[in-house]
Amino acid sequence: MGKIKREKKKTPIPSGVTKESLPGARGSKTQRNRLSRPVFHYLLILVIAVLAYSNSFDSPFQWDESDFIVRNPIVRNLEYFWAPSQAKGIDPDYTMFLKTRYLGYLTFALNYQLNGFEVLGYHVFNVAIHLLNAILVYLFIRLTFQTPFLRGSRLQEGSTLIALFSALLFVSHPVQTEAVTYIFQRHASLVTFFYLLCVVLYVQWRLKNEEKGGSLLHSLLLYGSSFLACILAMKTKENAFTLPLSLTVYELFFFSGPKKKRLLRLIPFYLTLAIIPLTIVGTDRPFEKIIGHIVDPASFLTKGVPQEVYLFTQFRVLATYMRLLFLPIQQNLDYDYPLYQSFLIPQVFLSLLLHLVVLGVAVYLFYRSRRTLRDWRFISFGILWFYLTLSVESSIIPLKMIICEYRIYLPSVGFLSAGMVFLFIVAQKLKPKFQNSAKYLIGLLLVWSVLLGSLTVARNEVWRDPVSLWGDVARKSPSNARGHYNLGLAFAKKGRLEEAIQAFQTTLKLDPREAKARLNLGLIYDQQGRSEEAINELQAALTVDPKDANIHYNLGVIFGRQKRLEEAVKAFQMALGLNPGDASAHNNLGVIYVQQGRLEDAMTEFKAALRIDPDHGTARRNLQKLLDQNPQPRGQ
């Protein structure tokens, strides 16, 4: 008898994966390439992030950070976070942010407790959050390709590389610098962290539920953690309002089962939608005011720009955001962006047409992916993510800044990951004709990541000095009065007074009603000994803004120096009428009273200064000198 030949057991090939693409198949390496190891991926993301932001750690506080961080009393006192009611006497601008962006300000306060106002600690925190977000992008994409809809798709074998390069482009892209290097915009990167964390934990929970025999405790922990991350996102920044809807779209796109049962699981997340509106309008306000702000939220957030004009302009802004993600050139901290008054303006109409085409492509790809082309569904989701996460800031609610690069930070996750999936699909389609198409794509993406990282380094150089930052704004937006004004401030702080004068004069040519430019111009003239010119500028500033206490205060200082005592008294009294809590104004008024021989009035002012600021050394010395010269009689 002949020997019976035994056939080797064949390993079944998952649906949608060709035999040639499997590990160990003919033409492939038996050992996994380093590029497929997650540990190596994390290390590579870390290296790119640190190199890209290596020159940002000593960048100083810029622009409004001096107001919202350095001079913010909430940042200096952790007690306000445990007992917010203690902040009632503080400027409403500060207390409003304490409510709506609680977690962001808490991190600033913790930074202050650790290292005061040394910028290194603030930058380290920002870069660390940026790095964690890149890792979450990586996990988000890997998990998405494990969902029921994409499991076994043609790109699943390459999903690790898609995740890697999406994360690398995200972490190295120069458009992210405004959310990372600009310390105050930590709010944008921090809300992205909680947003992505919520989605990643939710997907892990859904995948865990599909496993038979899984731990109930582990499942509850994942769901509860995702829900907690959702709440934290809502307390970090207002664009977290879209998070429950993003979860809903993700659920419908990538999971299966009865829709009613799946949507019921999302009800707790939808309940968090009440957090932001109630925080903004304030539950301690009368009911009719709360309803009024809900009906017309724009009346609370900003004034001056009609809702329809803001919406028409945002069609153009969204196109600019897309251009920045494709081609990150001509970045600008403060764009001089035109307002578009009509839908019929060609730029507005063509921009809207572009967005309708892109959204139409997303809908088309979604329906095509139901039968074929399953990988295209990820592109459809990425497009919707981009528009959905921008919907709060680029819709009908007018915000004070028309366009800001930090607003692209969260939307870029969908945009970049969708683009990456598209490139890998193209490489796969080209493989029959070009066997090395995937290798060429990987090489191209590595070069692209390094190039973007280099552009980030170059952009961070601009942020390292206020003169370079606002000089960049003034060059790119020559008609932007605010850019020239801030350039003037930067020159003045450097002692470059003639350049500061020129910048302030340019500001006034562009906007003659810029009172602060006249104020600072007057202060420079006074510093140069040109007192009459200084007084003229300050008085001109008062015709524009008569309620600016600082202008009255500085007029009082100059009048006092010139021994024009009655005018000095009047100026300081006006300043205190507008800002009674100004200890220096009380002290200076006391000095003028001494010169007038009004010693009792002087003593009253010095004491008022010390009640406001017990550490005001000048007021204490002035009061003590007055008491030494005029001792009070003792009672029997």
Secondary structure, DSSP 8 states (H G I E B T S, - for coil): --------------TT--GGGSTTSTTS-SS--GGG-HHHHHHHHHHHHHHHTTT-TT----TTHIIIIIT-TTTT-THHHH-GGGGTTS-HHHHHHHHHTHHHHHHHHHHHHHHTT-HHHHHHHHHHHHHHHHHHHHHHHHHHTTSTTTTT-TTGGGHHHHHHHHHHHHHH-GGGHHHHTSGGGHHHHHHHHHHHHHHHHHHHHHHHHHSTT--HHHHHHHHHHHHHHHHHHHTT-GGGGGHHHHHHHHHHHH--S-HHHHHHTTHHHHHGGGHHHHHHH-TTS-HHHHHHHHH-THHHH--SS-HHHHHHHHHHHHHHHHHHHHS--S--SS--------TTSHHHHHHHHHHHHHHHHHHHHHHHTTTS-TTHHHHHHHHHHHHHHHTTTSSSS--SSS--GGGGTTHHHHHHHHHHHHHHHHHHHHTTT-TTHHHHHHHHHHHHHHHHHHHHHHHHHHHT-HHHHHHHHHHH-TT-HHHHHHHHHHHHHTT-HHHHHHHHHHHHHH-TT-HHHHHHHHHHHHHTT-HHHHHHHHHHHHHH-TT-HHHHHHHHHHHHHTT-HHHHHHHHHHHHHH-TT-HHHHHHHHHHHHHHT-HHHHHHHHHHHHHH-TT-HHHHHHHHHHHHHS------
